[in-house]
Amino acid sequence: AQGLKRIRAGQQPAGMAALFQVAGRRFDSASTFDLGFTLGPRINAAGRLADMTLGIECLLTDDPARAAALARELDSINRTRRDLEGTMREQAQQLAQRLCAAHTSAPAAISLFDADFHEGVVGIVASRIKEQLHRPTFVFAASTAPGKEHELKGSGRSIAGFHLRDALDLLAKRHPGVLLKFGGHASAAGCTIAREHFPVFEAALAQIASEQLDDATLQQTLQTDGALPPAYRRLDMAATLQQAIWGHGFEAPLFSEPLEVLQQRLVGEKHLKLQLRHQGELVDAIWFNRTAPLPEHAHIAYRLDINEWNN
């Protein structure tokens, strides 16, 4: 909260100001969303695909010109990361679909590997598959380290009720020698295995998950704050929510109710632009990264947001 207060007042490093500039975001209305989804991915992208010191130098430099150049470079790397992630996510989804089809339903845990996967984005892709299928998910890529070509580096993301690091510890005890190294915490972990041990890892993780997760835990649920009274669908309310500090364990309000879908069309080839009837009034909405059309009546979960275009 104190950091955002200073950023909004313009008291920020040159690199942070430059990152807001290249991202097309305003620092004077900075939010936790900007830190998590605008600045964070650009700083992280360098470590995923190039050299992590680029992001560090961008934040440390006092030279505005150098900061601007580094921010542009980070933005370019992040665009490459997004393209790479998109392609790899499609491949991973196809692999996951085939895996589910072979088992008549999704296994209790999912492990995926393809020779074309890039180790820099395995964690992001694992997170996407985990969200889509609601299963603990590991995604592996071939190591790019010299002399380590026979190894796979994996990154995993988990669901509530399944401690991923503890599951790896149990796997290591049951199958000595399969995990060359591992670490992490309840919801995210990483490991290195020999390529030949991937089938053993895949079966062992699914077995551990099936022992620890019941049908109720494997059923995806979404907790919401219910319907939003129309009186609160106001610009100042949206601004208040946007300025608050939300995060893990203190989620931003999420509303849900049956809505009438009046119009829908694709924008940017992958986002669904909607016009909805909410409590008798017309509202605009967008569903990012959704291409499948909605029925005329749908129960929708949503957040209030402020749409800005050309100031």
C-alpha positions, 0 to 999 in steps of 0.5 A, a space after each residue: 500500500 505504501 509503495 503504491 502510494 509513492 508510485 502514484 505520487 511519482 516517487 519511483 525509480 526511473 526504470 519503473 516509470 519507463 516500464 509504465 511508459 512502454 506498457 501504456 499504463 498510468 503510474 498516477 493510478 497504479 494498482 496491484 494489477 499493474 505490478 502483477 500483470 503489467 510490470 512483473 511479466 516484463 521484468 520476469 521475461 528477461 529471466 525466462 528468455 534472456 538475462 535476468 540482470 536486464 530487469 534488475 538493471 532497469 530497476 536500479 539505474 538512475 539514468 532515465 535514458 538508460 532506463 527507457 532503453 532497458 524498458 523497451 528491450 524488456 517489453 520486446 522480450 515480453 512480446 516474444 515470451 507471449 508469442 512463445 507461451 501462446 504456441 506452447 499452451 496450444 500444444 500443451 492443451 492438445 497433449 492434455 486433451 489426448 491424455 484425458 481421452 486415454 483415461 476417459 477423464 482427466 487423471 488426478 495429476 497431469 504431467 506433460 512433455 514435448 521436445 519443442 517446449 521451452 524451459 523458460 515458460 513451462 511454469 506459465 503453461 503449467 498454470 494455464 493447464 491447471 486453471 483449465 482442468 483443475 488438476 495439479 500440473 507439471 510441464 517439462 522441457 528439455 534442459 538447455 544447459 551444456 552437457 545436460 541435454 538428457 535432463 528435463 526441467 519441470 515446473 508445476 502448479 497445484 490446486 487447493 488441498 494438494 501440497 506440491 512440494 510434499 508430493 515431490 518429497 513422497 515421490 522421491 521416497 517411493 522412487 529413489 533416483 527419479 528426481 535429480 533435484 526438486 524444491 518449492 512450496 504448496 502451490 508451486 514447485 520445480 524439479 529436474 529428472 532424466 528424460 527416460 524417467 518421465 513415464 515413471 514421474 507421470 504415473 507416480 505423481 498421478 498415483 499420489 494425487 489420486 490417494 490424496 484428492 477426493 472427488 470434492 477437491 477435484 471439483 472446481 469451485 468459484 467463490 463469489 460475492 453474489 449479485 451486484 446491486 445496480 446502485 453500486 455499478 458506478 465509476 467511483 465504486 469501480 475506482 475505489 475497488 481498483 485502488 484497494 490492495 488485493 492479493 492472495 488470501 484477500 481477493 478482489 470482489 468477484 460478483 456473479 448472477 444470471 445475465 442476458 447476452 445481447 451482443 457478442 463479437 471477437 476483438 483482437 482475434 481472441 477476446 469476446 466483446 459483450 453487451 449484457 443486460 444487468 438488472 434491466 440496464 445495458 452494460 459492456 463487458 469483455 472476456 479476455 482469451 475467450 473465443 467460444 460464444 455464450 448462450 443467450 442467458 448465462 450465469 456469469 462471474 465478473 468484476 467491475 473495471 474502468 475502461 480507458 481509451 486515448 485518455 
